[in-house]
Each structure stands twice: as C-alpha cells, then as structure tokens.
C-alpha cells in the first residue's frame, strides 16, 4: 500500500516576513543592547577612562572599591557555590544509584521476530539492512505503511541481499 507523502512546509524567507516583525526585532534588539549598556555603564566608563590618553591611567574616574563590591556580592557567590555543590552531590548520588540498579543488556531480537514485527520477510529485512537510503512512512498506530529502500552499490557488488 503506497501513500503519498505529506507536503513539506516552505521555509520562512526573509522577504515574506511582515515589516512589523522586522521593526519589532530591531526595536527589541536595540532595547536589549541599551539595557545591557545601562547595567554596565560604570564598567564601560572605567574602561573608557583607562584606555584614553594618558593611556593606562584613570584620570576622571575613581578606582572601584573592591571591598564594597565584594560585601554586596558575597551572599550571592556563597549561595551559588552552595547550590552548585548541592547539585553536584545529588548528581553523583544519582549516578551511583543508577549504576547499582544497572541490569545487563537483553539479547538481541532474532531476525524472524524483527521481520514479523515490521511485516517483512527475512530476505526483505536483510535487503533493507544494506540499503543506503530508506524512506519509511508510519501510520498513527505505529505500523509501517510504506518502506522504500535504495540498496547501495557496494552491497550489490558484494553480492549481498538485494543484489
């Protein structure tokens, strides 16, 4: 039973995007960069003052008070370290539990059962194994509707299935 493939949606092309979307994207991008610049304004001013003449000297800006900055950030840094440590501990614990409950891999399914599940003969299954390109359509119940295969030239030359 051969069914036609559903149509593939066309990609979004830049010319087909409405003008309001382009304007929205530009405004949001500029707004995000301005917000980033606002939050980094003091650091940017320090870098500007440090790199202008006289080079590598602060002329108008004052050096930051690192003890004040650290006193404000200390709680955040300690909380971040505690959370990372907690996540790391539980990841190692979970890994140990998963490895303890690990069961060996079951033996592979025999070819006859695999072919029966796919609705193929064993010869067809062997031919599909050496196929370079396979097109498979599956219905809603999970069964194969169509199964097309192009056997590779190497498989044909080797005298394999499908040659």
Residue, then its C-alpha position, 0 to 999 in steps of 0.5 A: x500500500x503506497x501513500x503519498x507523502x505529506x507536503x513539506x512546509x516552505x521555509x520562512x524567507x526573509x522577504x515574506x516576513x511582515x515589516x512589523x516583525x522586522x521593526x519589532x526585532x530591531x526595536x527589541x534588539x536595540x532595547x536589549x543592547x541599551x539595557x545591557x549598556x545601562x547595567x554596565x555603564x560604570x564598567x564601560x566608563x572605567x574602561x573608557x577612562x583607562x584606555x584614553x590618553x594618558x593611556x593606562x591611567x584613570x584620570x576622571x574616574x575613581x578606582x572601584x572599591x573592591x571591598x564594597x563590591x565584594x560585601x554586596x556580592x558575597x551572599x550571592x557567590x556563597x549561595x551559588x557555590x552552595x547550590x552548585x555543590x548541592x547539585x553536584x552531590x545529588x548528581x553523583x548520588x544519582x549516578x551511583x544509584x543508577x549504576x547499582x540498579x544497572x541490569x545487563x543488556x537483553x539479547x538481541x531480537x532474532x531476525x524472524x521476530x524483527x521481520x514479523x514485527x515490521x511485516x517483512x520477510x527475512x530476505x526483505x529485512x536483510x535487503x533493507x539492512x544494506x540499503x543506503x537510503x530508506x524512506x519509511x512512512x508510519x501510520x498513527x498506530x505505529x505500523x509501517x505503511x510504506x518502506x522504500x529502500x535504495x540498496x547501495x552499490x557496494x552491497x550489490x557488488x558484494x553480492x549481498x541481499x538485494x543484489 
